[in-house]
Amino acid sequence: MEEQQLELNPNSVNGLSESTVPLDDDAPVLSSYALAALNEFLAEQQSHSAADSDAGETEEVALVSEDWRLSQFWYSAETARTVAEEVLSLCDGVDSRVACIACPTLYAYLKKMDPNVSLQLLEYDKRFEQYGTDYTFYDYNHPEELPSELKHSYKVVVADPPYLSKECLEKVAETISFLIQPGESFLLLLTGEVQKERAAEILGLHPCGFRPQHTSKLGNEFRLFSNYDPGMRLGGWEK
Ligand SMILES: C[S@@+](CC[C@H](N)C(=O)[O-])C[C@H]1O[C@@H](n2cnc3c(N)ncnc32)[C@H](O)[C@@H]1O
């Protein structure tokens, strides 16, 4: 017997219709009752998958693929949302400027969660030029080679340096000093636990209880350090 194929009917919700049932004598024919049940089952499956992809669209943010040669490891959606919520609470509706140093995922979530927040992404990877004037090319090896209008302009600075070395942290710290505004300011650093002593020594930061997670499993434990006491947020402050 020839293999049977169901034709797709573009006018049907799920692509099946009675006319798709083969009519030759040897072929098994579905009763109209069975066909109705099958159609109902397929329609229900389709509505579930549509709902799933809608939910994905509102909760997840599309990112470019990771380039591990550039030490790119993107935050999990939950981590990106948690840090973005913290940054937005620091802005507290006031017209505060936020600088994201080498953390494009955070930039993308912030932009999605509050399109009105004033953001600058400093990044080495030029694929992020897609963010237009919000993007500034940045190489930590030249920590102050930045446009002068960025100088001392940011109330909130978040940094996630590409490497876990003292040299990299010192240079990123120079960039942070360049960017941060005088007076009240908030600094968040996401990096490996191994940088804990240096983060305290170089930048006066302390770890929070919250553990950043990534979409890929990393060998290093990551921490979030801050220059302020977040209270009950971010799992509290370890001082
Ligand atoms: C550890 S990842 C942090 C990304 C963050 N977890 C996220 O999801 O947005 C380090 C970042 O540093 C960037 N990077 C690589 N080389 C760099 C360089 N020479 N100067 C500045 N940033 C660099 C990478 O492109 C990457 O976005």
The ligand as a Gaussian input file, in Angstrom:
#p B3LYP/6-31G(d) Opt

LIG

0 1
 C       32.019000      38.518000      31.018000
 S       31.226000      39.304000      29.614000
 C       29.969000      40.181000      30.422000
 C       28.661000      40.095000      29.681000
 C       27.466000      40.049000      30.616000
 N       27.487000      38.833000      31.389000
 C       26.170000      40.161000      29.838000
 O       25.418000      39.179000      29.784000
 O       25.895000      41.236000      29.315000
 C       32.437000      40.472000      29.235000
 C       32.126000      41.487000      28.156000
 O       33.355000      42.177000      27.864000
 C       33.422000      42.446000      26.485000
 N       34.838000      42.593000      26.088000
 C       35.651000      41.697000      25.484000
 N       36.866000      42.235000      25.264000
 C       36.826000      43.495000      25.750000
 C       37.757000      44.560000      25.805000
 N       39.009000      44.452000      25.316000
 N       37.370000      45.722000      26.358000
 C       36.127000      45.879000      26.857000
 N       35.187000      44.919000      26.829000
 C       35.536000      43.727000      26.282000
 C       32.733000      41.255000      25.844000
 O       32.293000      41.574000      24.551000
 C       31.618000      40.954000      26.854000
 O       30.430000      41.584000      26.507000

